[in-house]
Amino acid sequence: MTGVAGNKIIFNNLQLKVTFLFLLASLVPLGLVSVFSVRHAEDQIVELAFNQINNVAEDKLSLLERWLRERRADILVVAASPSLRSMDHDSIVSYLKAVGDNYEVYRVFVVVARDGEIVYASEGASREIGKEPWFRETMAGRFYISPVYLEAGRQESFFKIAAPVLGAEGEVLGAVCATVGTQAILSMVLKVSLGRTGESYLVDGGGAFLAHQDARKILRENIAQSESFRNIFYGSRNRRIYTDYRGIEVLGASRHIPGTDWYLVVEQDRDEAFAGVAGLKRYIYTATVCSVIGVLILAWLFAYYIAAPVKRLSEAADALKRGEFKQARISTGRGDEIGALYAAFSDMARQLEARQEILVRQVDLRETELKQADVKLKMTEQAAARSQRLAALGRLAAGVTHEIRTPLASIKLFLQAMKDEIEISEECAEDYRIAMQQVLRIEATINRFLDFAKPQEPVFGVIEVAELIEEALLMAHPRANHQEVLIRKRVAAGLPSIRGDRKQLSEVLLNLMVNALDVTSKGDTLGVSAGLVKHNINGVPRPCLRIDVSDTGPGIAPENLEKMFDPFFTTKASGTGLGLSIVHSTVIRHGGEVSVKSSAGQGSVFSVFLPLPREGEREDESPPDS
């Protein structure tokens, strides 16, 4: 706990906060500049290195293209020479020997006639001419260049180049094929001046090495699984920096050799290319550390100048909170905003002291008024209790009259019939008269009860919903308090006025609240809420006021839900079953609806829906017939 309290003091310290903010405001721009500088330097180095690699690649590409064009020109010149057109063995031997002596790149020459007969073949040439691809291509009149291959036991790679020997009228007389050694040209291609790690190599369409500084890799290893290969063959994914076949990050560029499936790749290790950035980073980090130390000292001094008077002001505020007005009057010799704040705080302390004295007198006055209000509230509670007893008496009377009236009518008819049909003796006439009077007296009493219980037509007027609910709650509060039931009220603000009979609707709400209190006990909750909803009244959606009366009692059994508003249906031992029926008829007469939702053990919610006046309706006229 001590550690937590210490942390709170540190984080709530104004001086530390000001120091941190000052430090942050000073160092963020420096940090951004440093990051920008490093990234800009990296971008520039990448650009320079990439441009250098591209230049090397272009140079090597030009060299290879020129060399291949020369070889193509050589073989076409040889094919067009009179010696080969003559297909004379002796002439061909002397001519090709001269060509081989002057151009050291040619290792083997083969000259064949159109029928496949070998006219001339250098030492080491294959004798199975018909199976060679170059023979089929040249016999069709096309120039041919083969893939690069490596002969067993030799460290030099080769490729074959062939051309048809054409007659005077363009007919194919035969073909000439030369085996070209690549050592001379590739030794020039592989030489690059890109620092210690720069290299250049040649691969074919399958990623196999055609030329490499390490001769053991030629046609034995490939780069098909490396990013170098993807950069060569998938231009949309081309990147300047990637991982090469060795698993090392490099800067690289590639070029396709026209007329072949060869690809030239030039690469340099990323670490070597970025060597200059490391020195720049060390310089920036050193400058940043020095700046942090300097700014930290300045920020601490600045924060102390701000925080010290604020701390004293905080102590004065604590004294003011404890009611020590004298200690809260502080002063300072500073003439800046802090000085003005001190003066304003001292003036506020003096004003609060004066207001404190006024409030004490007002509290004494309010206390007297509350005592008087308490007396009035008790009188209201007594009136509510009387009203509740009268309501219970009315319900009981209605039930009794319904139970007595029918048998009483039968007795009356029987007595009347007996008088007409049976002659009554003088001794019994007085008894008959008294009995008949008593029957008539009971009938009159029942009629008076029925007149009292008979629903009256509502007298419509403007009703404020909040006031209506308050009136009903005022009646229900005494019983709720007696049962120790909590009342929760939620009435939406700004509810519009409704049209209705204030007395009847108040009785509706009170009846629902009393029913809820009948099933609740100590610790339960009686809820009353009101708000605006869209509800179907007889199948027509209308804006309505919805008033919910809910309880957290035992709930209603599912089989009883549909009977709740039936007359004389009750689950109470002493109930008459008329209360909810009266509620239902009253709401119907107001053009609304009432519903109930409940489940065993989950409490009940009775909802009253009263339609709002339509445009053009007067607030004092009754709702249209449902």
Summary of the structure (lengths in Angstrom):
residues: 626
radius of gyration: 55.9
end to end distance: 69.8
largest distance: 180.0
contacts: 1778
relative contact order: 0.06
helix: 55%
strand: 18%
